[in-house]
Amino acid sequence: MFFKNVLTSSICSKNVAHINLLHRFTKLAYSSSTVPSFKYEDLKVTLTDSPKPKPDPNNLVFGKAFSDHLLNIDWTLQDGWGKPEIVPLEDFKIHPAAKCFHYGIELFEGMKAYRGVDQKIRMYRPDKNMIRMKSSAVRSAFPDFDADELIKCIKELVSVDQDWVPNSTSSSLYIRPTMIATEPTLGVSASTHTKLFVMTGPVGPYFPTGFNPVSLLADPKYCRAWTGGSGSYKMGANYAPTILPQIEAIKQNCQQVLWLYGDNHQVTEVGTMNFFMSWINEDGDLELITPPLDSGLILPGVTRGSLLELAKNWNEFKVTEKDFDMKDLLKALHENRIKEIFGAGTACIVCPVKEIIYEGKAYHIPTMDDGAPLTNRFLKTLTDIQYGVVESDWVVQV
């Protein structure tokens, strides 16, 4: 229906050439094997003449510092992908009618590179980020691309700015691949111009307080995602509506929002993280539970997938992807069956939860009562892999 509406609009404008291009795009958008991609072998590198001073790795604020260079690749429906280039980081010049400004046609990824204890630089599971990015691109009607070629280009970008990778096991280099619709046309339709770019920057802990438990505001009047929506894709448009609830949470001395869905107040995500709970289920089994992906409400987090794989390999407790709601959570809390609750994501890895404010009442979560052993175990296991303490095929050396 989406493309039918696009074509109908074009017919009304009698733009036959545009119709033909959109028809071509419609056929190619969902067929990666037939879409030409940019190539790493065509990458051109232009180095800056004015490198910036590096910030203190022990005083990094998340998302405030940026490296010297940027990877840029442009696409048009007429000519396809241009050649990738690494250039000095500077402001873009974009027409004010670009669709990304008016209709939120944009997507992004969040990934990291780490300087290991052996001084080698490693990227963590970039293939998983590319799977999600390509999925978001299809949902946004963006052009397809070869994931391996983009990973090669990103590795080169990290290599060029390798001095920006902090020499610290509490900091890392954040990598932000992004696609935006740049067609300068005011019309709700697939964009005929796209810019793919990747910027990087050194970051410290996502939460300034480090590995400290947070409080959550669970207000059912706010909803992050819904069935049939775009909640399972990493799009900028998903994040704008979360700002006001986050402000409301802060007013109530909470650091994050616990997102609920539906009349039964189904638990979905926590802030910008996936939600995990360790508990004794009603069958008496120790279980790690997280909401499933099949509902379309949950973002398929790379850290989420990693934790599930680790837990299944440990084979020490039941691991379940299953829907549950606040009634289930509060019943288990009343019966002293909850062990730990934590969020998981690239920015923070894991974040323990100490309290949930729901329907005007504060509920203590016993995550830290015994020192959050499972949350800490996940944190140590992943950081040991990321910083090269433990060998793993989950990392790609730069």
HELIX and SHEET records of a PDB file:
HELIX    1   1 PHE A    2  CYS A   12  1                                  11    
HELIX    2   2 VAL A   16  LEU A   28  1                                  13    
HELIX    3   3 SER A   32  THR A   34  5                                   3    
HELIX    4   4 TYR A   40  ASP A   42  5                                   3    
HELIX    5   5 LYS A   99  TYR A  103  1                                   5    
HELIX    6   6 PRO A  126  ARG A  139  1                                  14    
HELIX    7   7 ALA A  147  VAL A  160  1                                  14    
HELIX    8   8 GLN A  162  TRP A  164  5                                   3    
HELIX    9   9 GLY A  236  ASN A  238  5                                   3    
HELIX   10  10 ALA A  240  THR A  242  5                                   3    
HELIX   11  11 ILE A  243  LYS A  251  1                                   9    
HELIX   12  12 VAL A  302  TRP A  314  1                                  13    
HELIX   13  13 MET A  326  HIS A  334  1                                   9    
HELIX   14  14 PRO A  366  MET A  368  5                                   3    
HELIX   15  15 PRO A  373  GLN A  386  1                                  14    
SHEET    1   A 4 LYS A  44  VAL A  45  0                                        
SHEET    2   A 4 GLU A  85  PRO A  88  1                                        
SHEET    3   A 4 HIS A  69  THR A  76 -1                                        
SHEET    4   A 4 GLY A  80  TRP A  81 -1                                        
SHEET    1   B 6 LYS A  44  VAL A  45  0                                        
SHEET    2   B 6 GLU A  85  PRO A  88  1                                        
SHEET    3   B 6 HIS A  69  THR A  76 -1                                        
SHEET    4   B 6 HIS A 193  VAL A 203 -1                                        
SHEET    5   B 6 SER A 172  ALA A 181 -1                                        
SHEET    6   B 6 GLU A 106  PHE A 108 -1                                        
SHEET    1   C 8 LYS A  44  VAL A  45  0                                        
SHEET    2   C 8 GLU A  85  PRO A  88  1                                        
SHEET    3   C 8 HIS A  69  THR A  76 -1                                        
SHEET    4   C 8 HIS A 193  VAL A 203 -1                                        
SHEET    5   C 8 SER A 172  ALA A 181 -1                                        
SHEET    6   C 8 MET A 111  ARG A 115 -1                                        
SHEET    7   C 8 ILE A 121  TYR A 124 -1                                        
SHEET    8   C 8 VAL A 395  GLN A 397 -1                                        
SHEET    1   D 8 LYS A 318  GLU A 321  0                                        
SHEET    2   D 8 LEU A 286  THR A 290  1                                        
SHEET    3   D 8 MET A 273  ILE A 280 -1                                        
SHEET    4   D 8 GLN A 266  VAL A 270 -1                                        
SHEET    5   D 8 GLN A 256  TYR A 261 -1                                        
SHEET    6   D 8 VAL A 214  ALA A 218  1                                        
SHEET    7   D 8 ILE A 349  TYR A 358  1                                        
SHEET    8   D 8 ILE A 338  GLY A 345 -1                                        
SHEET    1   E 8 LYS A 318  GLU A 321  0                                        
SHEET    2   E 8 LEU A 286  THR A 290  1                                        
SHEET    3   E 8 MET A 273  ILE A 280 -1                                        
SHEET    4   E 8 GLN A 266  VAL A 270 -1                                        
SHEET    5   E 8 GLN A 256  TYR A 261 -1                                        
SHEET    6   E 8 VAL A 214  ALA A 218  1                                        
SHEET    7   E 8 ILE A 349  TYR A 358  1                                        
SHEET    8   E 8 LYS A 361  HIS A 364 -1                                        
END                                                                             
